[in-house]
Amino acid sequence: MALLREADRENLRKELAQLQTPVRLVFFTQALDCEYCGLTKQVLEEIVGLSDKVQLKEYNFAIDKDAVAQYKIARVPAIAVTRVEAPKLLVTGNEQPRERDFGIRYYGVPAGFEFAALIGDILDVSAGESGLAEQSKTALKQLRDPLHLQVFTTPT
Amino acid sequence: MAIENELITADAVEASEYPELADAYQVYGVPLTVANDKTRVEGGMPEQLFIQQILQGIGASVAEN
């Protein structure tokens, strides 16, 4: 059964039609001991089904240790939202797209408010544009040390 | 914010699905933002105030204006 209602699906399809640069949802799951992995996957599959600019890549948290380390994944279900950029210079014609990871992660089922936030992130990551005020951007660009933000929410 | 600086990483965590983590960070209200495991910013607020509180909390130098 679909999670999204038909009207929501249509609105989302229109919203995602703005995407120019493709986005990859890198999904970490595991077969056992993960109450919310199945539901998360279903949500992601519905999103990916609405746009050919949104890709889904799945890794197993228990098995794919290299990917877990590369994306610094702490727990499952997890989603990394990355940008799939075209190679800057085409020399041989065989250059592969480059994945740009801004460090954006979702832990848990993206439902309710978090679903809207995930869609917003897909649009922002694709555009490479945070939508923040110029003053905020300036302040953030001056940062010289790592900043790890964890935003706790509940589904509403 | 993570888009603006490569040094910034941002996790959204569904608190109810990770009760142990929510306990460890003493999440009693949402949204709660924890920066570098130490600075806590509770509730929603205007963007510039939020960024100011985070940067001051982690001891980053902030340009006055």
Backbone of each chain as ProteinMPNN parsed JSONL, in Angstrom:
{"seq_chain_A": "MALLREADRENLRKELAQLQTPVRLVFFTQALDCEYCGLTKQVLEEIVGLSDKVQLKEYNFAIDKDAVAQYKIARVPAIAVTRVEAPKLLVTGNEQPRERDFGIRYYGVPAGFEFAALIGDILDVSAGESGLAEQSKTALKQLRDPLHLQVFTTPT", "coords_chain_A": {"N_chain_A": [[0.845, -1.2, 0.0], [0.495, 2.221, -0.8], [2.245, 4.872, 0.812], [2.084, 7.571, 0.499], [-0.471, 9.9, -0.233], [-2.494, 10.228, -3.196], [-2.844, 12.918, -4.059], [-0.8, 14.219, -2.667], [1.352, 12.943, -3.744], [1.273, 13.864, -6.352], [1.761, 16.616, -5.981], [4.313, 16.473, -4.939], [5.668, 15.337, -7.043], [5.614, 17.439, -8.836], [7.12, 19.296, -7.426], [9.609, 18.059, -7.305], [10.229, 18.064, -9.939], [11.596, 20.342, -10.443], [14.222, 19.8, -10.069], [17.58, 19.906, -11.102], [20.351, 19.147, -10.951], [21.23, 15.846, -10.185], [20.287, 13.973, -7.222], [21.432, 11.823, -4.655], [20.085, 9.388, -2.571], [21.495, 7.887, -0.043], [21.091, 5.003, 1.451], [21.099, 3.311, 4.501], [20.646, 0.196, 5.881], [19.482, -2.681, 7.751], [18.935, -6.211, 8.087], [18.088, -7.499, 10.418], [16.838, -6.681, 13.709], [16.01, -4.027, 13.312], [13.655, -1.955, 13.61], [12.515, 0.144, 12.165], [13.56, 0.166, 9.611], [12.352, -1.021, 7.319], [10.062, 0.527, 6.823], [11.239, 2.994, 6.365], [12.633, 2.461, 4.014], [10.493, 2.069, 2.292], [9.342, 4.629, 2.225], [11.435, 6.027, 0.985], [11.573, 4.721, -1.483], [9.177, 5.484, -2.589], [9.581, 8.23, -2.954], [11.762, 8.248, -4.739], [10.551, 7.1, -6.908], [9.168, 9.159, -8.021], [10.747, 10.921, -9.372], [13.236, 11.138, -11.868], [15.575, 12.227, -11.2], [16.287, 11.662, -8.692], [18.144, 9.395, -6.946], [18.473, 6.11, -5.553], [20.553, 4.479, -3.317], [21.466, 1.574, -1.784], [22.836, 0.322, 1.216], [24.045, -2.265, 3.361], [24.092, -2.037, 6.73], [25.336, -3.796, 8.496], [27.057, -5.246, 6.939], [28.307, -3.799, 4.814], [30.894, -2.395, 5.498], [32.827, -0.581, 4.622], [31.387, 1.445, 3.337], [29.848, 2.329, 5.466], [31.837, 3.42, 7.044], [32.862, 5.35, 5.299], [30.691, 7.132, 4.979], [30.341, 7.741, 7.569], [28.337, 6.547, 9.296], [26.165, 6.138, 12.008], [24.079, 4.605, 13.023], [21.092, 2.662, 12.305], [17.76, 3.023, 10.862], [19.472, 4.911, 8.306], [19.999, 7.825, 6.331], [21.896, 9.333, 3.87], [22.105, 12.383, 2.218], [23.13, 13.183, -0.873], [24.92, 14.91, -3.528], [24.955, 14.468, -6.994], [27.318, 15.164, -9.085], [28.189, 16.377, -12.303], [31.206, 15.593, -14.079], [33.814, 18.022, -13.944], [35.611, 18.627, -15.997], [35.635, 17.399, -19.196], [37.58, 15.114, -20.622], [38.428, 12.544, -21.563], [35.957, 11.625, -22.034], [34.983, 9.571, -20.654], [34.634, 10.165, -18.037], [33.356, 9.786, -14.77], [30.339, 10.633, -12.965], [30.606, 12.731, -10.081], [30.335, 12.284, -6.641], [29.076, 14.452, -4.264], [29.308, 15.036, -0.913], [27.62, 16.63, 1.529], [27.434, 16.176, 4.166], [24.965, 15.65, 5.298], [22.564, 13.992, 7.15], [19.937, 11.667, 7.843], [18.405, 10.137, 10.523], [16.272, 7.617, 11.174], [12.715, 7.099, 10.444], [11.705, 9.142, 7.815], [9.154, 10.883, 8.443], [6.074, 12.768, 8.629], [6.789, 15.976, 9.779], [9.493, 15.662, 9.341], [9.556, 14.419, 6.887], [8.877, 16.464, 5.116], [11.088, 18.044, 5.627], [13.137, 16.448, 4.628], [12.51, 16.412, 1.901], [12.872, 19.126, 1.39], [15.623, 19.258, 1.849], [16.542, 17.639, -0.228], [15.944, 19.258, -2.415], [17.536, 21.515, -1.81], [20.138, 20.417, -1.69], [20.449, 19.476, -4.269], [20.416, 21.907, -5.634], [22.609, 23.004, -4.462], [22.41, 24.991, -2.643], [21.728, 26.657, 0.28], [19.7, 28.365, 1.015], [19.786, 30.073, 3.11], [20.034, 33.254, 4.857], [22.126, 35.927, 3.614], [23.824, 36.997, 5.547], [23.946, 34.933, 7.41], [25.174, 32.936, 5.903], [27.68, 34.077, 5.523], [28.644, 34.153, 8.158], [28.782, 31.405, 8.704], [30.59, 30.491, 6.833], [32.933, 31.444, 7.844], [33.672, 29.772, 9.806], [36.123, 27.701, 11.287], [36.559, 25.325, 12.479], [35.473, 21.893, 12.98], [31.959, 21.347, 12.985], [29.438, 19.619, 14.387], [26.136, 18.97, 14.079], [23.303, 17.819, 15.78], [20.041, 17.299, 15.344], [17.279, 16.814, 17.176], [14.127, 15.404, 16.747], [10.562, 14.765, 16.751], [8.068, 12.665, 15.275], [5.409, 14.427, 13.875]], "CA_chain_A": [[0.0, 0.0, 0.0], [1.289, 3.451, -0.875], [2.229, 5.709, 2.013], [1.688, 8.927, 0.108], [-1.76, 10.016, -0.903], [-2.344, 10.58, -4.61], [-2.692, 14.374, -4.197], [0.542, 14.545, -2.172], [2.284, 12.398, -4.727], [1.265, 14.773, -7.514], [2.452, 17.839, -5.556], [5.726, 16.151, -4.773], [6.212, 15.128, -8.385], [5.831, 18.779, -9.397], [8.217, 19.939, -6.696], [10.868, 17.407, -7.68], [10.478, 18.34, -11.356], [12.531, 21.475, -10.5], [15.6, 19.347, -9.865], [18.453, 19.85, -12.265], [21.447, 18.247, -10.602], [20.678, 14.685, -9.485], [20.56, 13.769, -5.804], [21.442, 10.412, -4.281], [19.724, 9.055, -1.199], [22.311, 6.727, 0.321], [20.272, 4.432, 2.523], [21.723, 2.241, 5.282], [19.602, -0.617, 6.488], [19.936, -4.034, 8.086], [17.811, -7.141, 8.044], [17.618, -7.849, 11.764], [16.968, -5.682, 14.767], [15.822, -2.656, 12.853], [12.205, -1.83, 13.564], [12.027, 1.167, 11.243], [14.26, 0.121, 8.314], [11.441, -1.357, 6.233], [9.211, 1.683, 6.549], [12.098, 4.022, 5.787], [12.884, 2.085, 2.625], [9.26, 2.286, 1.539], [9.227, 6.075, 2.01], [12.449, 6.431, 0.009], [11.208, 4.19, -2.797], [8.091, 6.309, -3.144], [10.179, 9.5, -3.399], [12.589, 7.977, -5.917], [9.629, 6.775, -7.99], [8.52, 10.367, -8.531], [11.681, 11.764, -10.116], [14.408, 10.417, -12.363], [16.754, 12.931, -10.7], [16.575, 11.195, -7.333], [18.635, 8.019, -6.997], [18.532, 5.41, -4.274], [21.643, 3.512, -3.21], [21.251, 0.913, -0.501], [23.925, -0.437, 1.828], [23.716, -3.003, 4.573], [24.869, -1.483, 7.852], [26.103, -4.857, 9.153], [27.981, -5.888, 5.998], [29.063, -2.853, 3.984], [31.643, -1.594, 6.479], [33.539, 0.528, 3.968], [30.423, 2.529, 3.121], [29.494, 2.839, 6.8], [32.959, 4.275, 7.456], [32.943, 6.496, 4.382], [29.62, 8.096, 5.266], [30.309, 7.92, 9.027], [26.975, 6.243, 9.733], [26.207, 5.744, 13.409], [22.995, 3.698, 13.393], [20.12, 2.495, 11.212], [17.963, 3.407, 9.469], [20.144, 6.177, 8.068], [19.977, 8.309, 4.943], [22.771, 10.453, 3.53], [21.596, 13.065, 1.025], [24.323, 13.665, -1.564], [24.71, 15.534, -4.837], [25.673, 13.744, -8.038], [27.765, 16.24, -9.962], [28.849, 16.018, -13.554], [32.636, 15.91, -14.025], [34.055, 19.414, -14.341], [36.288, 18.662, -17.289], [35.517, 16.167, -19.955], [38.771, 14.932, -21.448], [38.347, 11.267, -22.275], [34.568, 11.29, -22.314], [34.59, 8.459, -19.786], [34.607, 10.605, -16.652], [32.154, 9.411, -14.038], [29.814, 11.686, -12.096], [31.283, 12.815, -8.8], [29.366, 12.437, -5.564], [29.467, 15.449, -3.273], [28.633, 14.765, 0.355], [27.624, 17.814, 2.38], [27.367, 15.778, 5.579], [23.571, 15.707, 5.762], [22.101, 12.645, 7.482], [18.668, 11.465, 8.536], [18.314, 8.886, 11.274], [14.885, 7.311, 11.502], [11.769, 7.218, 9.336], [11.357, 10.528, 7.516], [7.693, 10.992, 8.409], [5.552, 14.025, 9.15], [7.608, 17.167, 9.54], [10.788, 15.216, 8.82], [9.406, 14.125, 5.46], [8.981, 17.764, 4.443], [12.477, 18.497, 5.771], [13.946, 15.655, 3.697], [12.247, 16.926, 0.545], [13.553, 20.421, 1.339], [17.052, 18.989, 1.718], [16.796, 17.13, -1.584], [15.931, 20.427, -3.313], [18.693, 22.362, -1.486], [21.374, 19.715, -2.052], [20.51, 19.493, -5.728], [20.766, 23.265, -6.059], [23.836, 23.423, -3.788], [22.027, 26.303, -2.103], [21.08, 26.433, 1.571], [18.538, 29.221, 1.201], [19.973, 30.906, 4.304], [20.291, 34.672, 4.615], [23.538, 36.192, 3.284], [24.55, 37.202, 6.804], [24.163, 33.604, 7.988], [26.171, 32.248, 5.073], [28.983, 34.683, 5.82], [29.055, 33.692, 9.489], [29.093, 29.977, 8.654], [31.795, 30.281, 6.021], [34.102, 31.829, 8.639], [33.962, 28.703, 10.768], [37.371, 27.013, 10.941], [36.612, 24.045, 13.188], [34.317, 21.05, 12.672], [30.718, 21.543, 13.741], [28.505, 18.517, 14.176], [24.81, 19.292, 14.616], [22.314, 16.748, 15.861], [18.736, 17.911, 15.601], [16.32, 15.797, 17.61], [12.736, 15.747, 16.461], [9.618, 13.65, 16.868], [7.121, 12.744, 14.155], [4.132, 15.076, 14.186]], "C_chain_A": [[0.875, 1.243, 0.0], [1.153, 4.254, 0.409], [1.721, 7.108, 1.687], [0.319, 8.9, -0.555], [-1.541, 10.53, -2.319], [-2.102, 12.082, -4.803], [-1.287, 14.807, -3.762], [1.601, 14.099, -3.172], [2.41, 13.341, -5.928], [2.005, 16.074, -7.181], [3.956, 17.618, -5.475], [6.398, 15.964, -6.133], [6.54, 16.48, -9.033], [7.024, 19.457, -8.742], [9.569, 19.368, -7.15], [11.213, 17.64, -9.151], [11.432, 19.528, -11.521], [13.989, 21.021, -10.494], [16.378, 19.354, -11.17], [19.599, 18.884, -12.012], [20.884, 17.072, -9.794], [21.134, 14.59, -8.027], [20.526, 12.268, -5.536], [21.045, 10.273, -2.822], [20.467, 7.769, -0.872], [21.717, 6.162, 1.598], [21.005, 3.269, 3.193], [20.645, 1.512, 6.052], [20.235, -1.881, 7.054], [18.721, -4.913, 8.261], [17.22, -7.393, 9.427], [17.698, -6.658, 12.694], [16.856, -4.251, 14.262], [14.343, -2.431, 12.593], [11.742, -0.909, 12.434], [12.684, 1.14, 9.858], [13.309, -0.106, 7.147], [10.589, -0.169, 5.824], [10.01, 2.814, 5.894], [12.34, 3.732, 4.306], [11.665, 2.356, 1.751], [9.065, 3.777, 1.223], [10.194, 6.51, 0.906], [12.088, 5.945, -1.391], [10.088, 5.009, -3.427], [8.626, 7.642, -3.663], [10.922, 9.289, -4.714], [11.709, 7.695, -7.14], [9.003, 8.002, -8.649], [9.457, 11.256, -9.336], [12.854, 10.943, -10.607], [15.697, 11.124, -11.94], [17.091, 12.524, -9.268], [16.926, 9.715, -7.389], [18.615, 7.413, -5.599], [19.666, 4.403, -4.31], [21.54, 2.895, -1.827], [22.493, 0.165, -0.04], [23.405, -1.157, 3.056], [24.663, -2.569, 5.692], [25.785, -2.538, 8.48], [27.217, -5.404, 8.243], [28.89, -4.89, 5.284], [29.858, -1.871, 4.843], [32.377, -0.403, 5.852], [32.611, 1.73, 3.783], [30.014, 3.153, 4.454], [30.581, 3.794, 7.286], [33.031, 5.532, 6.592], [31.91, 7.565, 4.718], [29.477, 8.364, 6.769], [28.903, 7.714, 9.591], [27.004, 5.623, 11.129], [25.179, 4.671, 13.758], [22.048, 3.57, 12.202], [18.691, 2.643, 11.742], [18.627, 4.781, 9.341], [20.063, 6.532, 6.591], [20.985, 9.443, 4.824], [22.226, 11.063, 2.242], [22.789, 13.699, 0.313], [23.974, 14.171, -2.968], [25.554, 14.799, -5.874], [26.065, 14.74, -9.126], [28.433, 15.701, -11.218], [30.333, 16.355, -13.426], [32.883, 17.312, -14.576], [34.66, 19.494, -15.743], [36.096, 17.329, -17.996], [36.715, 16.06, -20.888], [38.635, 13.645, -22.266], [36.914, 10.938, -22.684], [34.069, 10.156, -21.442], [34.509, 8.857, -18.312], [33.271, 10.251, -15.999], [31.648, 10.601, -13.22], [30.482, 11.604, -10.721], [30.225, 13.024, -7.718], [29.881, 13.448, -4.55], [28.62, 15.277, -2.026], [28.75, 15.989, 1.249], [27.577, 17.456, 3.868], [25.971, 15.85, 6.155], [23.039, 14.283, 5.943], [20.723, 12.679, 8.139], [18.711, 10.126, 9.242], [16.872, 8.676, 11.699], [13.987, 7.481, 10.283], [11.494, 8.691, 9.054], [9.847, 10.661, 7.33], [7.278, 12.345, 8.965], [6.441, 15.195, 8.777], [8.953, 16.791, 8.925], [10.725, 14.869, 7.336], [9.562, 15.421, 4.657], [10.419, 18.275, 4.493], [13.382, 17.746, 4.796], [13.755, 16.147, 2.26], [12.946, 18.274, 0.365], [15.048, 20.243, 1.152], [17.407, 18.465, 0.333], [16.878, 18.312, -2.555], [17.178, 21.286, -3.088], [20.011, 21.723, -1.937], [21.542, 19.699, -3.57], [20.972, 20.854, -6.232], [22.115, 23.699, -5.494], [23.639, 24.757, -3.1], [21.232, 26.085, -0.817], [19.81, 27.242, 1.746], [18.643, 30.088, 2.446], [20.217, 32.359, 3.889], [21.787, 34.884, 4.364], [24.393, 36.326, 4.544], [24.887, 35.858, 7.476], [25.25, 32.859, 7.222], [27.572, 32.765, 5.397], [29.504, 34.173, 7.155], [29.505, 32.232, 9.432], [30.367, 29.7, 7.867], [33.075, 30.612, 6.799], [34.526, 30.74, 9.622], [35.192, 27.917, 10.328], [37.503, 25.646, 11.611], [35.366, 23.221, 12.867], [33.123, 21.373, 13.57], [29.771, 20.409, 13.381], [27.188, 18.847, 14.868], [23.965, 18.037, 14.653], [20.986, 17.388, 16.243], [17.749, 16.801, 15.942], [14.904, 16.284, 17.352], [11.858, 14.552, 16.806], [8.627, 13.787, 15.728], [5.833, 13.422, 14.6], [3.356, 15.304, 12.894]], "O_chain_A": [[1.876, 1.308, 0.714], [0.082, 4.308, 1.014], [1.027, 7.74, 2.483], [-0.001, 7.999, -1.331], [-0.537, 11.181, -2.609], [-1.261, 12.478, -5.609], [-0.663, 15.653, -4.403], [2.597, 14.782, -3.407], [3.502, 13.578, -6.443], [2.78, 16.577, -7.994], [4.754, 18.461, -5.885], [7.539, 16.375, -6.343], [7.574, 16.649, -9.678], [7.832, 20.106, -9.407], [10.536, 20.104, -7.348], [12.355, 17.436, -9.562], [12.013, 19.715, -12.59], [14.882, 21.779, -10.874], [15.905, 18.877, -12.202], [19.797, 17.927, -12.76], [20.146, 17.279, -8.831], [22.21, 15.06, -7.657], [19.713, 11.537, -6.102], [21.592, 10.945, -1.948], [20.115, 6.695, -1.36], [21.821, 6.753, 2.673], [21.473, 2.352, 2.518], [19.845, 2.112, 6.77], [21.425, -2.117, 6.844], [17.622, -4.436, 8.543], [16.003, -7.489, 9.585], [18.506, -5.75, 12.504], [17.552, -3.363, 14.754], [13.844, -2.684, 11.496], [10.703, -1.148, 11.819], [12.396, 1.997, 9.023], [13.436, 0.537, 6.105], [10.415, 0.11, 4.637], [9.524, 3.498, 4.992], [12.265, 4.624, 3.461], [11.79, 2.813, 0.615], [8.679, 4.143, 0.113], [9.823, 7.265, 0.007], [12.273, 6.668, -2.37], [10.053, 5.203, -4.642], [8.173, 8.13, -4.698], [10.744, 10.04, -5.673], [12.082, 8.016, -8.269], [8.382, 7.897, -9.707], [9.015, 12.243, -9.924], [13.411, 10.14, -9.858], [16.79, 10.674, -12.282], [18.077, 12.996, -8.702], [16.123, 8.888, -7.819], [18.727, 8.12, -4.597], [19.741, 3.573, -5.215], [21.528, 3.603, -0.821], [23.125, -0.544, -0.823], [22.455, -0.717, 3.703], [25.88, -2.724, 5.593], [26.88, -2.216, 8.942], [28.201, -5.96, 8.73], [30.095, -5.111, 5.165], [29.543, -0.683, 4.91], [32.526, 0.647, 6.477], [32.991, 2.874, 4.036], [29.855, 4.37, 4.55], [30.289, 4.84, 7.866], [33.237, 6.636, 7.097], [32.219, 8.757, 4.739], [28.602, 9.12, 7.189], [28.354, 8.583, 10.269], [27.774, 4.7, 11.394], [25.389, 3.904, 14.697], [22.187, 4.286, 11.211], [18.438, 2.416, 12.925], [18.386, 5.685, 10.141], [20.059, 5.661, 5.722], [20.935, 10.404, 5.591], [21.922, 10.346, 1.289], [23.393, 14.641, 0.827], [22.901, 13.9, -3.507], [26.736, 14.541, -5.649], [25.252, 15.109, -9.973], [29.146, 14.698, -11.184], [30.686, 17.309, -12.732], [32.25, 17.735, -15.544], [34.264, 20.325, -16.56], [36.37, 16.267, -17.436], [36.843, 16.835, -21.836], [38.716, 13.661, -23.495], [36.677, 10.098, -23.551], [32.888, 9.811, -21.473], [34.338, 8.004, -17.442], [32.207, 10.399, -16.599], [32.428, 11.47, -12.829], [30.87, 10.526, -10.27], [29.326, 13.85, -7.873], [30.992, 13.313, -4.038], [27.393, 15.358, -2.067], [29.846, 16.348, 1.678], [27.668, 18.335, 4.725], [25.796, 16.08, 7.351], [23.059, 13.476, 5.013], [20.395, 13.599, 8.887], [19.018, 9.101, 8.632], [16.319, 9.451, 12.479], [14.427, 7.943, 9.23], [11.09, 9.421, 9.958], [9.331, 10.565, 6.216], [8.04, 12.989, 9.686], [6.798, 15.381, 7.613], [9.486, 17.519, 8.087], [11.714, 15.005, 6.615], [10.279, 15.468, 3.657], [10.912, 18.862, 3.529], [14.287, 18.336, 4.207], [14.718, 16.281, 1.504], [13.54, 18.537, -0.681], [15.677, 20.98, 0.392], [18.454, 18.809, -0.215], [17.765, 18.365, -3.408], [17.806, 21.736, -4.047], [20.883, 22.393, -2.49], [22.644, 19.885, -4.085], [21.806, 20.949, -7.133], [22.709, 24.658, -5.988], [24.569, 25.556, -2.982], [20.198, 25.417, -0.82], [18.936, 26.867, 2.528], [17.684, 30.773, 2.801], [20.557, 32.652, 2.743], [22.615, 34.112, 4.846], [25.523, 35.841, 4.605], [25.97, 35.682, 8.034], [26.13, 32.234, 7.814], [28.521, 31.992, 5.528], [30.673, 33.802, 7.269], [30.506, 31.869, 10.051], [31.127, 28.789, 8.194], [34.157, 30.13, 6.466], [35.615, 30.795, 10.194], [35.307, 27.515, 9.17], [38.445, 24.902, 11.339], [34.323, 23.777, 12.522], [33.277, 21.638, 14.763], [29.359, 20.26, 12.231], [27.133, 18.986, 16.09], [23.911, 17.282, 13.682], [20.838, 17.945, 17.33], [17.427, 15.959, 15.105], [14.536, 17.41, 17.688], [12.354, 13.467, 17.113], [8.368, 14.895, 15.259], [5.236, 13.024, 15.6], [2.249, 15.84, 12.925]]}, "seq_chain_B": "MAIENELITADAVEASEYPELADAYQVYGVPLTVANDKTRVEGGMPEQLFIQQILQGIGASVAEN", "coords_chain_B": {"N_chain_B": [[22.768, 24.529, 6.697], [24.952, 22.833, 6.616], [25.489, 22.776, 3.957], [26.774, 25.117, 3.496], [29.352, 25.072, 4.542], [32.077, 22.941, 4.51], [32.981, 21.863, 6.833], [30.871, 21.52, 8.43], [28.527, 19.226, 9.64], [25.33, 17.68, 9.581], [22.892, 16.075, 11.4], [19.645, 14.742, 11.344], [17.645, 13.493, 13.8], [15.338, 11.087, 14.678], [13.848, 11.224, 17.536], [12.133, 9.534, 19.038], [12.528, 7.05, 17.962], [15.027, 6.294, 18.619], [15.475, 5.705, 21.512], [17.521, 5.326, 23.434], [19.554, 7.011, 22.657], [18.204, 9.433, 22.783], [17.769, 9.52, 25.505], [20.422, 9.647, 26.397], [21.153, 12.145, 25.523], [19.377, 13.594, 26.894], [16.807, 14.392, 25.88], [14.054, 16.218, 26.18], [12.302, 17.928, 25.087], [11.288, 18.896, 21.784], [12.047, 20.839, 18.824], [15.395, 19.819, 19.554], [18.618, 20.907, 19.393], [21.862, 19.697, 19.297], [25.124, 20.687, 19.492], [28.303, 19.71, 18.547], [28.272, 17.796, 20.572], [27.992, 19.186, 22.963], [26.891, 21.85, 23.191], [23.631, 22.998, 23.69], [20.671, 23.789, 22.031], [17.473, 24.749, 22.418], [14.2, 24.419, 21.071], [12.45, 26.246, 18.446], [13.623, 29.009, 16.512], [14.412, 32.309, 15.178], [16.497, 32.156, 12.283], [19.045, 33.578, 12.314], [19.518, 34.066, 15.003], [19.612, 31.493, 15.971], [21.906, 30.446, 14.66], [23.813, 32.133, 15.729], [23.681, 31.421, 18.458], [24.546, 28.771, 18.347], [27.175, 29.017, 17.26], [28.422, 30.646, 19.167], [28.137, 28.992, 21.351], [29.821, 26.798, 20.789], [32.152, 28.028, 20.917], [33.179, 29.324, 18.732], [34.703, 31.935, 16.917], [32.858, 34.815, 16.298], [31.875, 37.092, 13.89], [31.233, 40.401, 14.739], [28.317, 42.372, 14.264]], "CA_chain_B": [[24.039, 25.002, 7.227], [26.012, 21.932, 6.16], [25.789, 23.098, 2.562], [27.586, 26.332, 3.453], [30.726, 24.878, 5.008], [32.383, 21.497, 4.515], [33.282, 21.437, 8.202], [29.604, 21.334, 9.154], [27.71, 18.054, 9.329], [24.043, 17.848, 10.242], [22.053, 14.88, 11.518], [18.29, 14.832, 11.892], [17.448, 12.239, 14.539], [13.971, 10.843, 15.149], [14.142, 10.912, 18.944], [11.335, 8.431, 19.58], [13.0, 5.778, 17.415], [16.321, 5.984, 19.241], [15.265, 6.137, 22.903], [18.768, 5.365, 24.21], [20.246, 8.234, 22.262], [17.416, 10.544, 23.333], [18.08, 9.512, 26.939], [21.807, 10.075, 26.596], [21.206, 13.597, 25.305], [18.311, 14.188, 27.705], [15.863, 15.085, 25.003], [12.735, 16.311, 26.809], [11.445, 18.694, 24.183], [11.841, 19.007, 20.448], [13.369, 20.378, 18.407], [16.58, 20.085, 20.36], [19.833, 20.804, 18.587], [23.078, 19.523, 20.077], [26.267, 21.002, 18.656], [29.564, 19.131, 19.027], [28.006, 17.029, 21.791], [27.968, 19.934, 24.218], [25.998, 23.011, 23.2], [22.233, 22.642, 23.453], [19.776, 24.882, 21.679], [16.135, 24.168, 22.447], [13.097, 25.139, 20.446], [12.67, 26.902, 17.169], [13.894, 30.45, 16.644], [14.879, 32.858, 13.899], [17.743, 31.581, 11.771], [20.293, 34.238, 12.717], [19.682, 33.856, 16.443], [20.001, 30.087, 16.099], [23.305, 30.308, 14.242], [24.608, 32.86, 16.723], [23.748, 30.618, 19.689], [25.377, 27.595, 18.07], [28.579, 29.396, 17.086], [28.924, 31.099, 20.467], [28.169, 27.826, 22.237], [30.982, 25.946, 20.533], [33.354, 28.84, 21.101], [33.705, 29.836, 17.461], [34.723, 33.399, 16.855], [31.766, 35.302, 15.456], [32.047, 38.49, 13.494], [30.187, 41.278, 15.295], [27.737, 43.327, 13.32]], "C_chain_B": [[25.199, 24.147, 6.737], [26.41, 22.224, 4.716], [26.798, 24.241, 2.485], [29.049, 26.149, 3.85], [31.002, 23.384, 5.133], [32.673, 20.966, 5.91], [32.017, 21.144, 9.001], [28.899, 20.069, 8.679], [26.428, 18.151, 10.146], [23.251, 16.545, 10.218], [20.657, 15.282, 11.985], [18.025, 13.49, 12.551], [16.018, 12.164, 15.052], [14.081, 10.327, 16.589], [13.392, 9.682, 19.444], [11.808, 7.074, 19.079], [14.364, 5.365, 17.963], [16.288, 6.413, 20.702], [16.565, 6.227, 23.711], [19.551, 6.636, 23.921], [19.53, 9.453, 22.854], [17.65, 10.666, 24.833], [19.455, 10.108, 27.195], [21.928, 11.596, 26.443], [20.104, 14.333, 26.064], [17.377, 15.053, 26.871], [14.488, 15.078, 25.663], [11.77, 17.116, 25.961], [12.099, 18.741, 22.821], [11.332, 20.285, 19.791], [14.439, 20.729, 19.425], [17.781, 19.919, 19.432], [21.029, 20.701, 19.521], [24.262, 19.737, 19.143], [27.538, 20.479, 19.301], [29.418, 18.458, 20.393], [27.935, 17.856, 23.066], [26.952, 21.086, 24.247], [24.575, 22.6, 22.858], [21.424, 23.883, 23.12], [18.378, 24.285, 21.56], [15.124, 25.059, 21.753], [13.464, 25.728, 19.097], [12.884, 28.38, 17.405], [14.361, 30.975, 15.299], [16.289, 32.356, 13.571], [19.01, 32.242, 12.328], [20.584, 34.071, 14.201], [20.183, 32.437, 16.699], [21.485, 29.915, 15.78], [24.231, 30.986, 15.244], [24.776, 32.019, 17.997], [24.649, 29.401, 19.509], [26.859, 27.996, 18.032], [29.181, 29.887, 18.4], [29.099, 29.912, 21.404], [29.404, 26.96, 22.041], [32.284, 26.747, 20.615], [33.981, 29.31, 19.81], [33.709, 31.36, 17.513], [33.654, 33.854, 15.869], [31.997, 36.766, 15.141], [30.902, 39.32, 14.069], [29.615, 42.139, 14.189], [26.454, 43.924, 13.861]], "O_chain_B": [[26.289, 24.654, 6.472], [27.539, 21.948, 4.309], [27.579, 24.33, 1.538], [29.89, 26.988, 3.525], [30.25, 22.655, 5.781], [32.619, 19.758, 6.144], [32.075, 20.595, 10.102], [28.7, 19.862, 7.482], [26.439, 18.648, 11.272], [22.978, 15.986, 9.156], [20.513, 16.074, 12.916], [18.169, 12.449, 11.909], [15.547, 13.052, 15.762], [14.368, 9.154, 16.824], [13.948, 8.876, 20.19], [11.52, 6.052, 19.702], [14.796, 4.225, 17.789], [16.973, 7.357, 21.097], [16.701, 7.097, 24.571], [20.131, 7.25, 24.817], [20.167, 10.379, 23.357], [17.722, 11.771, 25.372], [19.638, 10.949, 28.075], [22.706, 12.243, 27.144], [19.92, 15.539, 25.898], [17.188, 16.245, 27.115], [13.826, 14.041, 25.7], [10.554, 16.993, 26.107], [13.321, 18.639, 22.707], [10.27, 20.775, 20.173], [14.399, 21.778, 20.067], [17.924, 18.893, 18.766], [21.19, 21.518, 20.428], [24.391, 19.055, 18.127], [27.819, 20.769, 20.464], [30.303, 18.536, 21.245], [27.827, 17.29, 24.154], [26.238, 21.259, 25.235], [24.341, 21.929, 21.852], [21.479, 24.891, 23.825], [18.127, 23.427, 20.714], [15.185, 26.286, 21.837], [14.619, 25.71, 18.673], [12.387, 28.941, 18.381], [14.669, 30.203, 14.391], [17.133, 32.166, 14.446], [19.935, 31.554, 12.761], [21.739, 33.951, 14.611], [21.061, 32.212, 17.532], [22.226, 29.304, 16.551], [25.302, 30.469, 15.564], [25.875, 31.919, 18.544], [25.417, 29.046, 20.403], [27.691, 27.379, 18.699], [30.33, 29.572, 18.71], [30.075, 29.83, 22.15], [29.969, 26.448, 23.007], [33.372, 26.21, 20.41], [35.162, 29.656, 19.773], [32.815, 31.98, 18.089], [33.559, 33.343, 14.754], [32.279, 37.571, 16.028], [29.733, 38.973, 13.899], [30.332, 42.579, 13.29], [25.829, 44.75, 13.196]]}, "name": "protein", "num_of_chains": 2, "seq": "MALLREADRENLRKELAQLQTPVRLVFFTQALDCEYCGLTKQVLEEIVGLSDKVQLKEYNFAIDKDAVAQYKIARVPAIAVTRVEAPKLLVTGNEQPRERDFGIRYYGVPAGFEFAALIGDILDVSAGESGLAEQSKTALKQLRDPLHLQVFTTPTMAIENELITADAVEASEYPELADAYQVYGVPLTVANDKTRVEGGMPEQLFIQQILQGIGASVAEN"}
